[in-house]
Amino acid sequence: MSSLNPVIPLLREDRMPHIWCPGCGIGTTVNCFARALTDSGLDLKKTAIVSGIGCTGRVAGYMKLDSFHTTHGRAIPFATGLKLANPDLKVIVYSGDGDLMAIGGNHFIHAARRNIDLTIICVNNLTYAMTGGQVGPTTPEPALVTTAPYGAFEHTFSLPFLADSCGAVYVARWTAYHVRQTAVAMKEALLKKGFSFIEILAPCPTQYQRRNKLGDSLATMQYYREKSVVKNGADTRSTGIEFQSEIVCGKFVDRERPTWLDAYNNRHATAIGASYRPYPWRD
């Protein structure tokens, strides 16, 4: 079977079937991720995946990689420690919009500012799906959610703009409909040195779609197809999402700047002298 489907060797089949609802878009993103890993040529023995709490947080447990399922909102600081302790690792954070942008938002901001060498994949279903469908930092006005029964009214984050303004070196957004583009973006982010961020909009038929009477996941995929506009290089200030409005997709940022570890080593090498060894325990 693995010869027919290149994704199978990267999955922990003993943990199947997965817990995601029928029509959930997270599984589609995992398929893209597995293909991106295969195409990237990375050494999987030197690749680790970290996730937080929530529906997307279960991804780490299904991948046949060194994986860490951490506490709510703490995936990025955990991944930062993992990367700095072993800089040879490729470290991926795979989690949802609530985990990364609400309780984990401050960690996201400063990891991007510092340019920690991490690949961040955020599956955005516009709500806290696992815990009952509450309002989240990306829930658009006036969507109905359990904690805003008369409609969401808070200003939302535009995740590409947030990542860009904080200093991420790679920023892209796609939807669960754009499987080829998502896989390519994931591969590019995996091979990019520095803080890379990909947002993937995905349907949540059990909570968000049902409560807002938006139909099933097929209807959401049709919405993604009809309303998505690809604008590579677009100003991230124009990438906000409103309720059932146009979705700006594409690769928005691809730049170079020193990672935190490179900047740290360069500063200390200059201050201490040529004899400075950044990793003396490896000698």
ABEGO torsion letter per residue (X at the ends): XAAABAAAAABBAAAOBBABBBGBAAAAAAAAAAAAAAAAGBBAAABBBBBBBEAAAAAAAABBBBBBBBBBGAAAAAAAAAAAABAABBBBBBBBAAAAABAAAAAAAAAAAAGBBBBBBBBBAGBBAAAGGBBBAABBOABBBAABAAEBABBBBBAAAAAAAAGBABBBBBBAABAAAAAAAAAAAAABBEBBBBBBBBBBAAAAAAAAGAEBAAAAAAAAAAABBBBBGBBAAAABBBBGBBBBBEBABBBBBBBAAAAAAAAAAAAAEAABBABAAAX
